[in-house]
Amino acid sequence: MKYHSTNGIVGNINLDEAVIKGLAADKGLFMPENIKQLPDEFFERIDKMSLDEVAYRVADALFGEDITASDLKKIVSETLSFNIPLVCVKENIFALELFHGPTLAFKDVGARFMARMLRHFIKGRGSRVNVLVATSGDTGSAVANGFLNVEGVHVYILYPKGKVSDIQEKQFTTLGHNITALEIDGCFDDCQALVKSAFMDEELTSKMFLTSANSINLARLLPQSFYYFWAYAQLKSMGLERELVVSVPCGNFGNLTAALFAKRMGLPIKRFIAANNSNDVVYNYLQTGKYNPRPSVATIANAMDVGSPSNFARIMTLYNADHASVCADITGAAYNDNQIAEAIEKAYKETGYLLDPHGACAYLATNEGLGEGETGVFLETAHPAKFKETIESILQQEIQIPDALQKFISGNKQTVELSGSFKEFKEYLLKEVLHEGSEIYY
Ligand SMILES: *Cc1c(COP(=O)(O)O)cnc(C)c1O
């Protein structure tokens, strides 16, 4: 398969280059030249298949031209070592729980898949790949855990000292092995600036192989389409797969873009709801046809606090920027913090189901937006315990921390403290090159 950029200048790129580079040279995002349909036979049998089998068939349609069946099967099964249950919340509304991975958030699947695909593509290159990631919290933990112990790759997580929650910090500072946490004396933007400067520094890039692992990378984005096929498979086994509406809590719109790919591959989903918090630029686009990105505002669903969603360009490419066609597949919804808090409280009282603030936006949208005879699935993207203080203040009661989170909390924090000056960061990285030899090479 060949890939081209959403900016239309760069084209004819192979999958390995698209994954290793992440971003096209014209600063656009990579898109595959075509999207393969899955055959009827697959959809007829999907309810009899395991998660691994479903995901492999989808991965094969996406990546099968460029990776052998046995390698791709291994990448898929190593990625999906946990469950993705579909839970009935009430009547015709189901939660697809995407938070049973190592960091209890849905980014685990994309991060784990990307780590393994990168490992596959760098085999034989003879040098270590160094992944630099700046994080304000959740991305760092998913990437660190996704890349943990992946041979040939070392991850440096840059985070602002004192500005991430204790649980988040523990999730990427206690791992050791090939994960190094750099505690930067500065804010998130300072961390991001250091990463950008490193990529542009000729001496560094000539001496060490650097790449990023942010959500614009196709290898992180596309595996998220597994979720939608899996939701459909589970509903089909209950005879409820017709008139299916799927509601997605959106930030950078990667998850929804993967959903749109699933539909193009033939998955019979009637429509999608893009659920936003107060950062509602795409909601406004759906209502008016006008797209006006603006700075983000802070909300209690903070992983969705994005004012200029990076994957919007991919959605425009998929629909040739035609507003009417976009609206035929996607409707929008947006909720402020009060509405989110009220939904968490009400759902818990009425159904016993504990929503997290992100899933709550998607739940509200299905609750309000379903028509006669439709079945709604909303994505629960994080475990509520990751937002313990917020949830406890809404419900006025204590909530349980699952063992998987507890395990991180009791780990030992190990970081390298840096000042935020690029000179110091560069010297640190250059010293790291000298130690590369003691780690595993391909
Ligand atoms: C990242 C994230 C989102 C938003 O996903 P996008 O793919 O960026 O739209 C929603 N919920 C949680 C918990 C997240 O971490």
The ligand as a MOL file (V3000), in Angstrom:
LIG
                    3D

  0  0  0     0  0            999 V3000
M  V30 BEGIN CTAB
M  V30 COUNTS 15 15 0 0 0
M  V30 BEGIN ATOM
M  V30 1 C -7.1260 10.7230 24.2550 0
M  V30 2 C -8.4360 10.5060 24.9390 0
M  V30 3 C -9.6720 10.8340 24.3230 0
M  V30 4 C -9.7540 11.5040 22.9780 0
M  V30 5 O -9.3840 10.6560 21.9290 0
M  V30 6 P -8.9840 11.2680 20.4860 0
M  V30 7 O -8.6030 10.0790 19.6950 0
M  V30 8 O -7.8520 12.2080 20.7400 0
M  V30 9 O -10.1900 11.9600 19.9700 0
M  V30 10 C -10.8450 10.5320 24.9960 0
M  V30 11 N -10.8200 9.9810 26.2220 0
M  V30 12 C -9.6720 9.6640 26.8550 0
M  V30 13 C -9.7220 9.0770 28.2210 0
M  V30 14 C -8.4400 9.9110 26.2400 0
M  V30 15 O -7.2920 9.6120 26.8890 0
M  V30 END ATOM
M  V30 BEGIN BOND
M  V30 1 1 1 2
M  V30 2 1 2 3
M  V30 3 2 2 14
M  V30 4 1 3 4
M  V30 5 2 3 10
M  V30 6 1 4 5
M  V30 7 1 5 6
M  V30 8 2 6 7
M  V30 9 1 6 8
M  V30 10 1 6 9
M  V30 11 1 10 11
M  V30 12 2 11 12
M  V30 13 1 12 13
M  V30 14 1 12 14
M  V30 15 1 14 15
M  V30 END BOND
M  V30 END CTAB
M  END
